[in-house]
Amino acid sequence: MIDLLNISLQFGGKYLFKELNYKINSGDKISLVGANGTGKSSLLKIIAGELQPESGSVVKQKRISIGYLPQEHITHKGKSLLEEAKTALTHIASLQQKEKELLYELNTSSLEEEEHIDLVHQLGEVHYRLEELDSYSAEAKLEKILMGLGFAVNDLSRLTEEFSGGWQMRIALAKILISQNDLLLLDEPTNHLDFDSLQWLIGFLKNYKGALLIVSHDKHFINEVTSKTLEIYLNKFFSYNGNFDAYLKYKEERDKQTESQFILQQKKIKDTQRFIERFRYKASKAKQVQSRIKQLEKLDLIELPDSQEDLFIKFPDPPPSGKRNIELRGIRKAYGEKLVFENLNFTVERGEKIAFIGPNGAGKSTMAKIIAGEINFNAGERIPGHNVIISYYAQDVADELEPQLDIIETTENIAEDKTIGQLRSLLGSFLFHGDDVFKKVGVLSGGEKSRVALVKILLTQANFLILDEPTNHLDMNSKKVLQNALINFNGSLILVSHDIDFLTPIVNKVVDIRYGSIRLFEGSINYYLQKKKKRGKEIIL
């Protein structure tokens, strides 16, 4: 279907990848993986035709259609949500117009037999294509896709510019999904999805007939959706038939073999160098010395895999709190005429680790902010427990960082017991390497500020953490560092997140928030999912 032939790309004088060759077949479900900076997003852009490689070519079969979802910079304006979504059906509209023209010509023209046969043949092709695209139910399917991605019926008439960045991504995703593309290129498609819409997307993509090439840091998502793994490693492709978990086992074995081969090669190189130094000036050994010098020159050096050693960060032991950390009684919260909660009652006991789950707009972040004391409410009581110290994280909290400080200064201020080396190791795990740690906070992107704010949370002495979507800007290694720290955290925790793989080993209670009410599930994420299914209320729409 699509052939990548000797694709190479440089950035800043350094090859991201070199002379890559790969074939994407019809129906392939591929996860594209690799360390940050290896060129995953760039490769998607090359296949989509938005970036030209330095050398090589992308060869596509005729009539192949590609849908591409970039990671950022998606905006729509000037149309209602439904009108914008319908622009994805332009190929159906053009076929329907051609059908009308052919029928008109067949019914009104006096045609020679050969002309008549040709028009009938064309009409058959148009009908075949319309049937292939399932055109007669396309609009109904489009609305179903929009609902699956979390839009409400009353959103359909809203102008697209009224929607925030995360919802703009969902609009683009809906258009791609309805377009019946032969290949979908999805760059971090789950970043702005809530729990319900993520489960819906997993179900949709499992049944998708076209091919998928996905970049995602959500392990649960790609394990569910993909059956092949393509790694960019040492500027080359390594392909593995299996999902991400199976690939990780393969990678562990491969890395062990590579390390063993590296050790053997280094021993051989040293032995050869010793021979050369010993007999360099001995005439009787001149030929052998020259032979060994040439051997060294021709040797393909084995490169060690990037070190991915887990960095275990332990929160400072927090001061003990009372048995009850927080209690909400009869809380009423409204934004203008929009009522979010009425008579809300909720309690957090010491040591509980709770996930807030539910669709966007249901009040997860509002409830988290009320508990954290970040926003006021209209009625009711918020009663903190004895000696409770709350630390709250949300992406907008990153804007409160001091812009004149650099990253290392920002973390030093709250981590007097940590050495500079320890701080740099921690920052490295959150993608701040080398001289990055000396960047001023004021010049950082939104995602970079969010990661700095998370590092500050890891260094805090709070005994009650409230984290709202903490994994949105993290790669898998950074998520693992944060996950391990939260597993071993001795205090109480509330996590607002849709990342199942991240939540699973951490939480011991789930709160499902929707339609202005809450429902408690005393158990893990898996327990919650099982209970939902038993009640016949599967999250998958």
C-alpha positions as CSV (number, residue, x, y, z in Angstrom):
1,M,0.0,0.0,0.0
2,I,2.8,2.5,1.0
3,D,6.5,1.9,0.6
4,L,9.2,4.0,2.4
5,L,12.3,3.8,0.2
6,N,15.7,4.9,1.7
7,I,14.1,7.7,3.8
8,S,16.7,9.9,5.5
9,L,16.2,13.1,7.6
10,Q,18.6,15.4,9.4
11,F,18.0,18.0,12.1
12,G,20.6,20.3,13.3
13,G,23.4,18.4,11.5
14,K,22.4,15.1,13.1
15,Y,20.5,12.3,11.4
16,L,17.2,11.4,13.0
17,F,17.0,8.4,10.7
18,K,19.0,7.2,7.7
19,E,18.0,5.1,4.7
20,L,14.9,3.7,6.3
21,N,12.9,1.1,4.3
22,Y,9.5,-0.2,5.3
23,K,6.2,-1.3,3.8
24,I,2.8,-0.4,5.3
25,N,0.2,-3.0,4.2
26,S,-3.5,-2.7,4.1
27,G,-5.0,-3.3,7.5
28,D,-1.7,-3.0,9.4
29,K,-2.1,-1.7,13.0
30,I,1.3,-0.3,13.9
31,S,2.6,1.5,17.0
32,L,5.6,3.7,16.2
33,V,8.0,3.9,19.1
34,G,11.4,5.3,20.0
35,A,13.1,7.6,22.4
36,N,12.1,11.3,22.4
37,G,13.9,13.1,19.5
38,T,14.3,10.1,17.3
39,G,11.9,11.5,14.7
40,K,8.6,9.8,15.2
41,S,6.4,12.8,14.5
42,S,8.7,13.8,11.6
43,L,8.2,10.4,10.0
44,L,4.4,10.8,10.2
45,K,4.7,14.2,8.6
46,I,6.8,12.7,5.8
47,I,4.2,10.0,5.1
48,A,1.4,12.6,5.2
49,G,3.3,14.7,2.7
50,E,3.8,17.7,5.1
51,L,7.6,17.3,5.3
52,Q,10.1,16.4,2.6
53,P,12.8,13.9,3.5
54,E,16.4,14.8,2.9
55,S,16.6,11.8,0.6
56,G,14.5,8.8,-0.4
57,S,10.8,8.6,-1.4
58,V,7.3,7.6,-0.2
59,V,5.6,5.5,-2.9
60,K,1.8,5.2,-2.6
61,Q,-0.7,3.1,-4.5
62,K,-3.1,5.0,-6.6
63,R,-6.2,6.3,-4.9
64,I,-4.8,5.8,-1.4
65,S,-6.3,8.3,1.1
66,I,-4.4,9.2,4.3
67,G,-5.8,10.9,7.4
68,Y,-3.2,12.7,9.6
69,L,-3.8,14.0,13.1
70,P,-0.9,16.2,14.3
71,Q,0.0,16.6,17.9
72,E,-0.7,20.3,18.1
73,H,-1.6,23.5,16.3
74,I,-5.1,22.4,15.3
75,T,-7.7,25.2,14.9
76,H,-11.1,25.4,13.2
77,K,-13.3,28.5,12.8
78,G,-16.1,30.0,10.8
79,K,-18.4,27.0,10.8
80,S,-20.6,25.2,13.3
81,L,-19.3,22.0,14.7
82,L,-21.6,19.9,12.5
83,E,-20.8,22.0,9.4
84,E,-17.1,21.6,10.0
85,A,-17.4,17.9,10.6
86,K,-19.3,17.5,7.3
87,T,-16.4,19.0,5.4
88,A,-14.8,15.6,5.8
89,L,-17.6,14.2,3.5
90,T,-16.7,16.3,0.5
91,H,-15.6,13.3,-1.5
92,I,-19.0,11.8,-0.9
93,A,-20.7,15.0,-1.9
94,S,-18.7,15.2,-5.2
95,L,-19.6,11.6,-6.0
96,Q,-23.3,12.3,-5.3
97,Q,-23.1,15.3,-7.6
98,K,-21.5,13.2,-10.3
99,E,-24.2,10.6,-9.9
100,K,-26.9,13.3,-10.5
101,E,-25.1,14.5,-13.6
102,L,-24.8,11.0,-15.1
103,L,-28.4,10.2,-14.4
104,Y,-29.5,13.5,-16.0
105,E,-27.4,12.8,-19.1
106,L,-28.7,9.2,-19.4
107,N,-32.3,10.4,-19.1
108,T,-32.3,13.5,-21.3
109,S,-29.8,12.9,-24.0
110,S,-30.1,10.9,-27.3
111,L,-27.0,8.8,-27.1
112,E,-25.2,6.4,-29.3
113,E,-25.1,2.9,-27.9
114,E,-21.4,3.2,-27.2
115,E,-21.9,6.5,-25.3
116,H,-24.8,5.0,-23.4
117,I,-22.7,2.0,-22.3
118,D,-19.8,4.3,-21.2
119,L,-22.1,6.4,-19.1
120,V,-23.7,3.3,-17.5
121,H,-20.2,2.0,-16.7
122,Q,-19.3,5.4,-15.1
123,L,-22.5,5.4,-13.1
124,G,-21.7,1.8,-11.9
125,E,-18.2,3.0,-10.7
126,V,-19.8,5.9,-8.9
127,H,-22.4,3.6,-7.2
128,Y,-19.6,1.2,-6.2
129,R,-17.5,4.0,-4.6
130,L,-20.6,5.4,-2.8
131,E,-21.4,2.0,-1.4
132,E,-17.8,1.4,-0.4
133,L,-17.9,4.7,1.5
134,D,-21.3,3.8,3.1
135,S,-22.5,7.2,1.9
136,Y,-26.1,6.7,2.8
137,S,-25.5,6.5,6.5
138,A,-22.4,8.7,6.6
139,E,-24.1,11.7,8.2
140,A,-25.7,9.6,10.9
141,K,-22.3,8.0,11.6
142,L,-20.6,11.4,11.8
143,E,-23.0,12.4,14.6
144,K,-22.3,9.1,16.4
145,I,-18.6,9.7,16.1
146,L,-18.9,13.2,17.5
147,M,-21.0,11.9,20.5
148,G,-18.4,9.1,21.0
149,L,-15.7,11.7,21.3
150,G,-17.6,13.5,24.0
151,F,-19.5,16.2,22.2
152,A,-23.1,16.8,23.3
153,V,-26.1,17.3,20.9
154,N,-26.3,21.0,21.8
155,D,-22.7,21.3,20.7
156,L,-23.5,20.6,17.1
157,S,-24.7,24.1,16.4
158,R,-21.9,25.9,18.3
159,L,-19.2,27.7,16.3
160,T,-15.9,25.7,16.3
161,E,-13.9,28.7,17.5
162,E,-15.8,28.4,20.8
163,F,-14.0,25.1,21.6
164,S,-10.7,24.9,23.4
165,G,-7.5,23.3,22.1
166,G,-8.3,19.8,23.3
167,W,-11.8,19.9,21.7
168,Q,-10.3,21.3,18.5
169,M,-8.2,18.1,18.4
170,R,-11.4,16.0,18.8
171,I,-13.0,17.9,15.9
172,A,-10.0,17.0,13.7
173,L,-10.1,13.4,14.9
174,A,-13.8,13.1,14.2
175,K,-13.3,14.3,10.6
176,I,-10.5,11.8,10.1
177,L,-12.5,8.9,11.4
178,I,-15.5,9.5,9.2
179,S,-13.4,10.0,6.1
180,Q,-12.9,6.2,5.5
181,N,-9.2,6.7,4.9
182,D,-7.0,3.8,3.9
183,L,-4.4,4.9,6.5
184,L,-4.6,6.9,9.7
185,L,-1.5,8.6,11.0
186,L,-2.3,9.6,14.7
187,D,0.2,11.6,16.7
188,E,-0.7,11.4,20.5
189,P,-4.4,11.1,19.8
190,T,-5.3,10.4,23.5
191,N,-3.7,13.5,25.0
192,H,-7.0,15.5,25.3
193,L,-9.5,12.6,25.7
194,D,-11.4,11.8,28.8
195,F,-11.9,8.3,30.1
196,D,-15.2,7.6,28.3
197,S,-14.1,9.0,24.9
198,L,-10.8,7.1,25.2
199,Q,-12.7,3.8,25.6
200,W,-14.9,4.7,22.7
201,L,-11.9,5.4,20.5
202,I,-10.3,2.1,21.4
203,G,-13.4,0.3,20.4
204,F,-13.7,2.2,17.1
205,L,-10.0,1.7,16.1
206,K,-10.2,-2.1,17.0
207,N,-12.9,-2.4,14.3
208,Y,-11.3,0.0,11.8
209,K,-10.8,-1.6,8.4
210,G,-8.0,0.7,7.3
211,A,-4.3,0.7,8.4
212,L,-3.1,2.6,11.5
213,L,0.3,4.1,12.4
214,I,0.1,5.6,15.9
215,V,2.5,7.5,18.1
216,S,1.3,7.4,21.7
217,H,2.7,7.3,25.2
218,D,-0.5,5.6,26.5
219,K,0.5,1.9,26.9
220,H,-3.0,0.7,27.5
221,F,-4.2,2.4,24.3
222,I,-1.6,1.0,22.0
223,N,-1.7,-2.4,23.5
224,E,-5.4,-2.6,22.8
225,V,-5.3,-1.1,19.3
226,T,-2.1,-2.2,17.6
227,S,-0.6,-5.6,16.7
228,K,2.7,-4.5,15.3
229,T,5.5,-2.4,16.7
230,L,7.9,-0.3,14.7
231,E,10.9,1.2,16.5
232,I,13.2,3.9,15.4
233,Y,16.5,2.9,17.1
234,L,20.0,4.0,16.2
235,N,18.7,5.8,13.1
236,K,17.2,2.6,11.8
237,F,13.9,0.7,11.8
238,F,13.3,-2.4,13.9
239,S,10.0,-4.1,13.3
240,Y,8.3,-6.6,15.7
241,N,5.1,-8.5,15.2
242,G,3.3,-8.0,18.5
243,N,1.8,-5.3,20.7
244,F,3.8,-2.9,22.9
245,D,4.1,-5.3,25.9
246,A,5.4,-8.1,23.7
247,Y,7.8,-5.7,22.0
248,L,9.2,-4.6,25.4
249,K,10.1,-8.2,26.2
250,Y,11.8,-8.6,22.9
251,K,13.6,-5.3,23.4
252,E,14.9,-6.4,26.8
253,E,16.4,-9.6,25.3
254,R,17.8,-7.7,22.3
255,D,19.5,-5.1,24.6
256,K,21.1,-7.8,26.7
257,Q,22.5,-9.5,23.5
258,T,23.7,-6.1,22.3
259,E,25.5,-5.4,25.5
260,S,27.1,-8.9,25.4
261,Q,28.2,-8.3,21.8
262,F,29.5,-4.8,22.8
263,I,31.7,-6.3,25.6
264,L,33.1,-9.0,23.3
265,Q,33.8,-6.4,20.5
266,Q,35.5,-4.0,22.9
267,K,37.7,-6.9,24.2
268,K,38.6,-7.8,20.6
269,I,39.5,-4.1,19.8
270,K,41.7,-3.8,22.9
271,D,43.5,-7.1,22.0
272,T,44.1,-5.9,18.5
273,Q,45.3,-2.5,19.6
274,R,47.7,-4.2,22.0
275,F,49.1,-6.3,19.2
276,I,49.5,-3.3,16.9
277,E,51.3,-1.3,19.7
278,R,53.6,-4.3,20.5
279,F,54.7,-5.1,17.0
280,R,54.3,-1.7,15.2
281,Y,58.0,-1.3,14.7
282,K,59.0,-5.0,14.1
283,A,59.7,-5.6,10.4
284,S,58.8,-9.3,10.5
285,K,55.3,-8.4,11.8
286,A,54.6,-5.5,9.5
287,K,52.1,-7.2,7.3
288,Q,50.2,-8.6,10.3
289,V,50.2,-5.1,11.9
290,Q,48.8,-3.5,8.7
291,S,46.2,-6.2,8.4
292,R,44.9,-5.6,11.9
293,I,44.9,-1.8,11.4
294,K,42.6,-2.3,8.3
295,Q,40.4,-4.7,10.4
296,L,39.9,-1.9,12.9
297,E,39.2,0.7,10.2
298,K,36.5,-1.6,8.6
299,L,34.9,-2.6,11.9
300,D,31.2,-1.7,12.4
301,L,31.2,-0.5,16.0
302,I,28.3,-1.9,18.1
303,E,26.4,0.9,19.8
304,L,25.0,0.4,23.3
305,P,21.3,1.1,23.7
306,D,20.2,4.3,25.4
307,S,20.2,3.8,29.2
308,Q,16.7,3.5,30.4
309,E,17.5,2.7,34.0
310,D,14.5,3.4,36.2
311,L,15.0,6.4,38.5
312,F,13.2,5.7,41.7
313,I,12.2,9.0,43.4
314,K,10.7,8.7,46.9
315,F,8.6,11.5,48.3
316,P,10.0,13.0,51.5
317,D,8.2,11.4,54.5
318,P,5.3,13.8,55.1
319,P,4.2,14.8,58.5
320,P,1.3,12.6,59.8
321,S,-2.2,13.8,59.4
322,G,-5.5,13.0,61.1
323,K,-7.6,10.0,60.1
324,R,-9.9,12.2,58.0
325,N,-8.1,14.4,55.5
326,I,-11.0,16.4,54.0
327,E,-14.8,16.4,54.2
328,L,-17.3,18.1,51.9
329,R,-20.8,18.6,53.2
330,G,-23.7,19.7,51.1
331,I,-21.6,21.5,48.5
332,R,-23.3,23.5,45.8
333,K,-21.3,24.8,42.9
334,A,-22.5,26.6,39.8
335,Y,-20.8,28.7,37.1
336,G,-23.4,31.3,36.3
337,E,-26.6,29.4,35.3
338,K,-24.7,26.1,34.8
339,L,-25.1,23.9,37.9
340,V,-22.2,21.5,38.4
341,F,-22.9,20.1,41.9
342,E,-25.9,20.2,44.3
343,N,-25.7,18.8,47.8
344,L,-22.4,17.1,47.2
345,N,-21.0,15.0,50.1
346,F,-17.6,13.5,50.0
347,T,-14.8,12.4,52.4
348,V,-11.1,11.5,51.9
349,E,-9.6,9.3,54.6
350,R,-5.9,9.1,55.3
351,G,-4.0,6.9,52.9
352,E,-6.7,6.7,50.2
353,K,-5.5,6.9,46.6
354,I,-8.5,7.9,44.5
355,A,-9.0,8.2,40.8
356,F,-11.6,10.7,39.5
357,I,-13.1,9.3,36.3
358,G,-15.8,10.6,34.0
359,P,-16.5,12.6,30.8
360,N,-15.1,16.1,30.2
361,G,-17.3,18.8,31.7
362,A,-18.8,16.5,34.3
363,G,-17.0,18.3,37.2
364,K,-13.9,16.3,37.9
365,S,-11.5,19.3,37.9
366,T,-14.1,21.4,39.7
367,M,-14.4,18.9,42.5
368,A,-10.6,18.5,42.7
369,K,-10.2,22.3,43.0
370,I,-12.9,22.6,45.7
371,I,-11.1,19.9,47.7
372,A,-7.7,21.6,47.2
373,G,-9.2,25.0,48.3
374,E,-8.4,26.5,44.9
375,I,-11.9,27.8,44.2
376,N,-15.0,28.9,46.2
377,F,-18.4,27.2,46.1
378,N,-21.9,28.6,46.5
379,A,-23.1,26.7,49.5
380,G,-22.0,23.9,51.9
381,E,-18.9,23.2,54.0
382,R,-15.3,22.2,53.2
383,I,-13.8,20.8,56.4
384,P,-10.0,20.0,56.4
385,G,-8.7,17.4,58.7
386,H,-6.0,17.7,61.4
387,N,-2.5,18.7,60.1
388,V,-3.4,18.2,56.4
389,I,-0.9,19.7,54.0
390,I,-2.3,19.8,50.4
391,S,-0.2,20.1,47.3
392,Y,-2.3,20.7,44.1
393,Y,-1.2,20.3,40.5
394,A,-3.0,21.2,37.3
395,Q,-1.6,22.4,34.0
396,D,-2.6,26.0,34.7
397,V,-0.7,25.9,38.0
398,A,2.5,25.8,35.9
399,D,1.8,29.4,35.0
400,E,2.5,30.4,38.6
401,L,6.2,29.4,38.4
402,E,8.6,32.3,38.7
403,P,9.7,33.2,35.1
404,Q,13.0,34.9,36.1
405,L,14.3,31.7,37.7
406,D,15.9,28.9,35.7
407,I,14.7,25.3,36.1
408,I,17.4,24.1,38.5
409,E,16.9,27.2,40.7
410,T,13.1,26.5,40.7
411,T,13.7,23.0,42.1
412,E,16.5,23.9,44.4
413,N,14.3,26.3,46.3
414,I,12.1,23.4,47.7
415,A,14.7,20.6,47.8
416,E,17.4,21.7,50.2
417,D,18.2,18.1,51.1
418,K,19.0,17.1,47.4
419,T,22.3,17.6,45.7
420,I,22.6,19.2,42.3
421,G,23.4,15.8,40.8
422,Q,20.2,14.3,42.3
423,L,18.1,17.2,41.0
424,R,19.6,16.9,37.5
425,S,18.9,13.2,37.4
426,L,15.3,13.8,38.4
427,L,15.0,16.6,35.8
428,G,16.6,14.3,33.2
429,S,13.8,11.8,33.8
430,F,11.3,14.6,33.0
431,L,13.1,15.3,29.7
432,F,15.4,18.2,30.8
433,H,18.8,17.1,29.8
434,G,22.2,18.8,29.8
435,D,22.1,22.6,29.7
436,D,18.2,22.5,29.5
437,V,18.2,22.8,33.3
438,F,19.6,26.4,33.0
439,K,16.7,27.6,30.8
440,K,14.7,30.4,32.3
441,V,11.1,29.3,33.2
442,G,9.8,32.3,31.2
443,V,11.0,30.9,27.9
444,L,9.6,27.4,28.4
445,S,6.6,26.0,26.5
446,G,3.4,25.1,28.3
447,G,4.3,21.4,28.3
448,E,7.8,22.1,29.7
449,K,6.4,24.3,32.5
450,S,4.0,21.5,33.4
451,R,6.8,19.1,33.7
452,V,8.8,21.5,36.0
453,A,5.6,21.9,38.2
454,L,5.4,18.1,38.4
455,V,9.0,17.9,39.5
456,K,8.2,20.4,42.3
457,I,5.4,18.2,43.4
458,L,7.7,15.2,43.7
459,L,9.9,17.2,46.0
460,T,7.1,18.5,48.2
461,Q,6.5,17.5,51.9
462,A,2.7,17.5,51.5
463,N,0.7,14.6,52.9
464,F,-2.3,15.0,50.5
465,L,-1.6,15.3,46.8
466,I,-4.2,16.4,44.2
467,L,-3.0,15.9,40.6
468,D,-5.2,16.9,37.6
469,E,-4.1,15.2,34.4
470,P,-0.4,14.9,35.4
471,T,0.7,12.7,32.5
472,N,-0.4,14.8,29.5
473,H,3.1,16.0,28.6
474,L,5.1,13.0,29.8
475,D,6.8,10.2,27.8
476,M,6.6,6.6,29.1
477,N,9.9,6.8,31.1
478,S,8.8,10.1,32.8
479,K,5.3,8.5,33.6
480,K,7.0,5.5,35.1
481,V,9.1,7.7,37.4
482,L,6.0,9.5,38.6
483,Q,4.0,6.3,38.8
484,N,6.6,4.6,41.1
485,A,6.8,7.7,43.3
486,L,3.0,7.8,43.7
487,I,2.8,4.0,44.4
488,N,5.3,4.5,47.3
489,F,3.8,7.8,48.5
490,N,2.7,7.5,52.2
491,G,0.0,10.2,52.1
492,S,-3.4,10.5,50.5
493,L,-3.9,11.1,46.8
494,I,-6.5,12.2,44.2
495,L,-5.7,11.6,40.6
496,V,-7.8,13.1,37.7
497,S,-6.7,11.0,34.7
498,H,-7.8,8.9,31.8
499,D,-4.6,6.9,31.6
500,I,-5.6,3.4,32.6
501,D,-2.0,1.9,32.6
502,F,-0.8,4.8,34.8
503,L,-3.7,4.6,37.3
504,T,-3.9,0.8,37.6
505,P,-1.1,0.1,40.2
506,I,-1.7,3.3,42.1
507,V,-5.4,3.8,43.1
508,N,-7.5,1.9,45.6
509,K,-10.8,3.7,45.0
510,V,-12.5,5.1,41.9
511,V,-15.0,8.0,41.9
512,D,-17.2,8.1,38.7
513,I,-18.3,11.7,38.2
514,R,-21.1,12.5,35.7
515,Y,-24.4,14.4,35.4
516,G,-23.8,16.3,38.6
517,S,-23.5,13.2,40.8
518,I,-20.7,10.9,42.0
519,R,-20.6,7.1,42.5
520,L,-17.9,5.4,44.6
521,F,-16.2,2.1,43.6
522,E,-14.1,0.7,46.5
523,G,-11.4,-1.0,44.5
524,S,-9.0,-0.7,41.6
525,I,-9.5,0.6,38.0
526,N,-10.0,-3.0,36.9
527,Y,-12.7,-3.5,39.6
528,Y,-14.4,-0.4,38.3
529,L,-14.4,-1.5,34.7
530,Q,-15.7,-4.9,35.7
531,K,-18.5,-3.4,37.7
532,K,-19.5,-1.1,34.8
533,K,-19.8,-4.1,32.5
534,K,-21.8,-6.2,34.9
535,R,-24.3,-3.4,35.2
536,G,-24.7,-3.4,31.5
537,K,-23.3,0.1,31.3
538,E,-20.2,-0.5,29.4
539,I,-18.2,2.7,28.9
540,I,-17.6,1.9,25.2
541,L,-20.4,3.7,23.3
